[in-house]
């Protein structure tokens, strides 16, 4: 099967127990043996929660794998695929080519395998446009979509089908589904006791094939890894990461490939989530005063102490004001001896203060950087500066995790997980 010439995308149809998992394993392993990681990559989206694609996740070609029903993880994968598509579009436009294969150093082909497509369609309908873009633009950008489904007549829309010329049909329950897939009722006659038997419509003719059960995927994966290392084909960078962990300490940062180097101009306070991957969350010491807005017992004082300690370690003068709500009240703030006001006015000193609410806070007069711990009341969280789309994209419980906050600076909002203090707080 040549997905490039016969596709560029494929539909694999078959009822439960027909052998879709076996077919996917055989196909992907055969490609991994034939092509090195710098020519081919895989993204696996398995919404069945099974182990079929998970067993292939260790291949050096894999750029991402979602093997459960974690919707936040799946949405990250789909956003990452859209980013990759846009990146390849810009690359082709920059070099004035209509097909990315015309580039002398073209990026690797990317094969996106989606098992149990109907679950993606049901659970994340708002993301279907992203896959539709891959289906319509993928050929010239080196991105191929393989969609596995039990009922292609209902579960895949006409716009996607129009770009999915490669049709592979395992046993299906009725002749209409087989006819829809391959122009013949042949696949509906496959016996129940013949899993892995499929019918492929090749150049207008139906070809029957039998997939072989891979005997030792683990050993084959090890051999592929050894071959890749021999030729200098180390693992490619992942296109996306899992969602933010709920607990991070400094010792774990290197495992997450996070640059933990604070210096005289910035302090690392945690890990930020771009919506696709992780990046360090720094406070720029030259950006101005820092306001930490948090309900009681959410970690504001712990974060305040970390910033104070790191600033002093790098020789930066710092003033810290816990529970500064009263000091920011207009009448008290304007009094001549208000220490918070005097500190904010002193540009040679970093001022960090915590509040329970943003009501008395004036931006940017009082602070140019805000770290907001959500309180759980949507209106209050919006008033504190958390964007509405961020609140909509995450479950309320996610904002209430210890150390979870939103970093607001320079017109940008990022969800962060603050580093746990070595004492455990």
Secondary structure, 3 states (H helix, E strand, C coil): CCHHHHCCCEEEECCCCCCHHHHHHHHHHHHHHHCCCCCEEEEEEECCCCCCCHHHCCCCCEEEEECCCCHHHHHHHHHHHHHHHHHHHHHHHHCCCCCHHHCCCCCCEEEEEEECHHHHHHHCHHHHHHHHHHHHHHHHHCEEEEEEECCHHHHCCHHHHCCCCEEEECCCCCHHHHHHHHCCCHHHHCCCCCCCEEEEEECCEEEEEECCCCCCHHHHHHHHHHHHHHCCCCCCCCCCCCCCCCCCCHHHCHHHCCCCCCECCEEEEEEEECCCCEEEEEEECCCCCEEEECCCCCCHHHHHHHHHHHHHHCCCCEEEECCCCHHHCHHHHCCCCCHHHHHHHCCCCEEEEEECCCCCCCCCCCCCEEEECCCCCHHHHHHCCCCHHHHHHCCHHHHCCCCEEEEEECCEEEEEEECCCCCCC
